[in-house]
Amino acid sequence: MKSLEVLPGVYAFVDDILIASKNPEQHFRHLKTLFARLDKYGLCINVSKCIFGTSTIDFLGFKLSENGIKPLPDKVKCVLAFPKPDTLTQLRRFLGMFNFYRCFIPKAAHILAPIVQFLEGHTNKKKSLSSVCKSFEQLKWNENAEQAFLAAKNAIAEAILLRHPIPGAQLSLWVDASDVAIGGTLSQLSQGKWEPIAFFSMKLNKSQQKWSTYDRELFSIYSAIRKFKHMLEGRNFSIYTDQKPLICAFKQNPNKCSPRQLSHLDLISQYSTDIRHVQGSQNIVADALSRIEVDSITKSPILNNSQEHRRMIQIFKNSSIMMHPLYN
């Protein structure tokens, strides 16, 4: 609702409204302002469907709390209960469900790479009657694709709680690159522990897969900074990589760099030149991992992943929403 966009603490998506406040007094002010705006435009709300004064709420397929944002357990169960797809249509449906929550999964692109490769071998770029019929043909799974399917389910089951960004907190960017994908974790230091606030991953194309390990790792830093630039601009942060030569990337002779390397280093230098080495086995933020609980399976449809819906979720992940109980 555009009529509610400028209200402080109010987030509206179609007919769902979320109010995030720091304390009871502020919450009452937010409510009063919201009700006045609704009255102005002649809009009514169903009180029986309203929840007031809570520290945890389910909104747009996610569970929001003062601790952070994570997938809804019943939506996760829906993914876990999904049987091995027999057709391309079913496989695409599973990928859509997985991608809805991929922002909570480190190295999501790496996990899905065998399935994507498997999918590419069963599809045609040109849409035709034969390609439409192919969507309903029985899939012939290979071992790599089957293992990736199980790994994707396991990753969803262990989806990580993303913390709310804390203004002024110390930040760190952890990156990694494999033969087929790159990824990064943006973390903040809170009470002596690194907490993840955002994940990024991307599958490399065939040309990029031929790059050297150094170039792929450099590209992972470059891509992660581009992904998180709205959260990194004007902030001091360190970059952690298991590629030791990158520590001296800004000290080397520019004449020894390729044009692509210079381009990547130029953008990176605009945000940070503090690149540090970390052992590959330690290139995780282990202390910050929070697991969601999985109980009995209930079938509940995943919400439509529309562009506007993704925009709203991005707002939640990029803002320091703090939800507190109004009553003890």
N, C-alpha and C positions, 0 to 999 in steps of 0.2 A: 504494500500500500504506500503510494507516494505521499499521501497526506500525513504519514507518520514518520517519514524518513528523517526529519530534522529534530525529532524529539530526543532529548538526552536519555541514554540508558534503554532506549526502546529499539527492538529489532523485529521487523515484521516481514513475514513471507506469506503471500496470499492472505489467508484468513487466520494464520497462526501468529501470535504476538508473544515475544519474550521481553521481560523487563529485568535488567541486571542492575542491582543496587548494592552499595557497600554496607548500608546499615538500615534499620527500620525507618528512621526519620527521612532518609533520602528515598527509600522505597515508597513511602506514603506521598512524597512530593511527586515522584515519577508517576504514580497511579493517578493522582489528582490531575496532573497535566494531560495524561493519556485520556482519561475520561472526558475532560473538557474538549479535547480535540475530536474524540468520537462523537460527542454530543453536537459539536459544531457541524459535522458532516452528516448527521442523522444516522449514524451507525450504531447497531446494537450488539451486545455480546451475550452469550449464553453462560450465565453464572455457574450452572451445574458442570460446565466443562472447564471452569477456571481453577487454577491452583495458585494460592497466595502464600507468601512467606515460607518458601522452601529453599533448601540449600542444594538440592539436586533435582534435575528435571530432564525429561526426555524431549528432545526437540529436533525435528527434521532427520530422524534416524540416528541421532547421537545422544549420548548421555553427558549432560553438562553439570559440572559441580565446581565448588571452590578449588578443587584439586586440579582440574583440567577437563579435557574432552576425550571421550573414547567411544567405540562402537556400542550400540545397544546389544546386550547379550542375546536377546531373542532373534535379532537379525543375524548375529554370528552363527547361532544354531541353525538357521535356515541355510547358510552357506555350508556348514559342516554336514548337514543332512543331504546335500545335493549329491545324487548318484553320479557315477562316472558317465559322462555324456556319450550317447550313441550316435548323435548326428552333429553336424556343424552348427545347426541352430541351437541345440542344447549347449554346446561348448561355448558359443558366443554369449549365451545367457549366463553361464557360469562366470565367464571373464568379466561381464558387466557387473555382476554381484561382487566379484573380487575387487575390481577397480574402484567401486564405490568407497571401499575402505582402505585403498592402497596407501593413503597418506599416513596410516598408522603402522605401516610395515616397512622395516628397513630392507633395502635391496629387493624391492618388489619386482623391478624389471629383470633382475638376475634370476629370480625364482620363476618368473613366467617365460623366460627366454625359450626354453625347449618347447613349451606349448605354442608360443607365437610362431616358432619355426615350423612346428607340426601343422599349425593352422595355415600358414602360407603355402605349404605343399598341397593343401586341399582346396585352395580357392583360386579363382581367376580374376585378373584385374578388370576384365570386360564383363559387364553384366549381360547375361544372355539366359535363354530358357534352360540351357544345359547347366549353367552355374546355379540357377535357382533350384533345379532338381538336385544338384549336388548337396545342397543344404540339408536334404532329408536322407541322403545316403548314409549307410552304416560306416562309422569311422573304424579304421584299422590302427589301433594304438600301437606305438612303439614303446620300448622300455623307458627311454628318457622322458617322453611326454607323460607317461603314467606316473613316474616318480615326481615330476614337476607338479602334476595335479594334486598328489598327496601332500607335497611340500607346501603348495599354495593353501590347502586346507589347514595344515598345521600352523602356517604363518598367521592365518586369520584367527585361529584359536588362541594364539599368543600375541594378538594385537596389543600394541603398547599405548599406555595412557600418555597423551600429549599435554604437557603442562601449559598453563597460561603464561604468556610472556610477562616478565617482571621488568618494569621500566628501570633502566640503569644497571641491570644485572650484568655481570661479566659473561660474555658470549664466547663460544668456541665452535668451529666448523670442522667436523670430522669427515673425511672423504675416503673413498676407496674405489678401485676399478678392477674389474675382472676382464676376461677375454671377450665377453659379450655385453657387458653392461657397466654403468657407473652409478655411484650413489653418494649421498651425503646426509649427515645428521647435524642439524643446528641445535646446540644445547646451551643452557644457561646454568650458572653456578648458583645454587641455592642451599644454604645451610651446610656448606662444605661438600655438596654432591652435585655432579653434572646431571641435569634433567633435560630430556629431549623435548623440544617445542615444535620441531618440524622435521619431516623426512623428505628426501628427494631421490628418485632413481630414474634411469633412462636406459633403454636398450640401444646399443651401438649399431650403426648400420654396417654393411659389409666392408665398406672402405675404412671406417673408423676401427673396425676389429683388427685391421692389418697394422695399425699404428704400434709403435714401441710401447713398452710398459710405462716409460717416462711420459710419453705424449698422452696416453690414456689417463694417467693419473693427473697430469696437468689439466687435461680437458675436464676431468671430474671437478676440480677446484673451480675452474672457469664457469662451468655449467651450474654448479651449486650456488655460486655467488650471484649469477644472473637470476636464479630461481628465488633466492632469499634477499635480493637487493633491497627490497622495501623494508626489511627488518635489520639490514646491516648498515645502511647509509648513516653516516655520522657516528658510528659505534666503533670502539676498539675491540678487536677479537683476534684470536689465534687460530691458525689453520693446522690441523693435524693430519699427517699422511704417513703411510708406511713406505713411501718411496723416498729414500734418504737423499738422493741427488737433488731433489726439489728444494731442500733447505738452502742451497746455494744458487737457486734459480736467478735471483736478482743481483748476484755478484759476478755472474759469468759475463764473458765478452759477448755483447749483442750480435757481433758479426758471426758468431758461431750458432746463432739461433735461426730457425726457419721463419719465414713470414707468418706462418700460422702460430708458432710458438710465441713470437713477438706480440702478436695480436692478443693471445690469451694472457700473457704476462702483463700487457698494458692495462687490460681491464682489471685484473686481479690487484695490481698495484694501486688502483684508485680506491680500493677498499681496505687492503691490508698487505703488508710485506712480511708479516710475522708467521713464517711457515716452520713448523716443528715436526720432528720425526717421532713416530710411535711404532712400536713393534706390531706386526700384523695381528698377532694373537690378542693384542690389547686395544685394537682399533674398534672398540665398542664402548658404549656408555653403560656398562653393566650395572652400576649402582642405581641407575635411574629407571631400570626396566620395571614396569608394573604390569601384571597379567590380569586379564579379565576372567571372571568366573563363568564356567559353562555348566549348566545343569541339564534338565530334561529338554528334549527337542520340541519346539513348537513352531509350526509353519506360519511365518509372517512375511508378507511381501516386502522386498527392499524398495525404498522410496525412489521415485523417478529422479535420475541424476541429471536434471536440467541445468542449463548454464546459470540461471538465476539462483537455483538451489546451491550450486557450487560456490557462487559468489557470496552467499550468506554464510556458508560454513567457513570460507576463507576469512571473513570478517571476524568470526569468533576466534579462529586460530591466531589471528594477527593482533587481537586486542587483549588487554589484561582484564578480562571479566572476572570479578571476584564475587562469588555467591555465598552469602552467609545466612544462617537460620535467623528468622525474625523472632521466633519464640523458642525458648529452651524447654 
